[in-house]
Amino acid sequence: MKDPVRVVVTGAAGQIGYSILPRISKGDAFGPDQPVILMLLEITPALTALKGVEMELIDCAFPLLHGIVCTDDPMVAFKDADYAFLVGAFPRKAGMVRADLLAKNAGIFKVQGAAIEKVAKKTFKALVVGNPANTNCLILAEHAPSIPRKNFCAMTRLDHNRTIGQLATRAGCTPSDVEGVCVFGNHSASMVPFIEAATIKGKPVREVIGDDEWIAGEFIKTIKTRGGAIIKARGLSSACSAANAAIDCMHDWICGSDGKIVSMAIMSSGKYGVPEGVFYSVPCKCKDGEWEVVELDASKQADALKATADELFDERKTRLSDYIF
Ligand code: NAX
């Protein structure tokens, strides 16, 4: 049996936490032979609810779950941590403008980044889910400078999976028949779902769907507004699909994507015309715990790719001027 890995989940008493913790404990993220110790971080008022989650996890008797630590102290949560799902974030409240939201979350991710810098393993890897995910990830990475930037990723896998789901539903096939989609840019309405290199059962998506008007209109709109549509229908934001996407992303990153293209918001490096400095979603393939950017021809979408990059550089300016420099 392998030694257990320490996996931090922040916001562990929240909706996504409740869906993600059994999946991690069952081996869905790190493999069926990899034991885990869960390091669960919450704010102090949520510790009682977190205790209830811990009790349920114990009651599941997961063979791979070798320990649970519940805390409101980031220095305890990140101690010797191998991996983290950063889910906890400050939600947008009535009357808050975007800059207020950015500032509130910058405070959270600054403190957690500093704790990672001090006490996590130097091989630590983090997936940021809490919104605004891309820029929260930037703040986190900026405050943990001794951890390589390539070890930080913001989640756009839910947008990626939504793209596959819509195509499979329209084509009347299964999701595994759809390959090669990706989502570029920010996890926001400026994201760019990209299907030009994608196939359904090996044939180009446009040929199989046979309806360019639907692709340009309803399809793209559905992907971009899906989060809001789920809130309207359920009265709550996406949780099981968000948790599933986080598991998919971490699994493929750590265990390999098996030659498949996946979407990951990683530190930009000049590829796709985006200069270094923001966490920007691009198509990747993963192997042996590392991602590699896949170069697709997205030249026809250059304006949209630039617009979503510009939005991220604006967020960076708003937040970093107050919280980093
Ligand atoms: P919930 O409000 O149910 O849970 C959030 C939890 O985070 C709460 O229990 C809260 O006490 C905790 N928390 C707040 N500040 C914290 C801190 N400083 N340290 C530790 N814990 C803290 O939200 P939930 O539905 O679980 O969503 C969590 C986050 O995911 C939100 O920011 C949401 O916007 C974001 N999402 C991101 C998605 C993505 O694709 N990147 C999709 C789903 C989701 O909307």
Residues whose N, C-alpha, C, O or C-beta is under 5 A from the ligand:
A	BS01	NAX	T10 G11 A13 G14 Q15 I16 G17 L41 E42 I43 A46 V87 G88 A89 F90 I108 V128 V129 G130 N131 A133 M155 L158 H187 S237 S238 A242
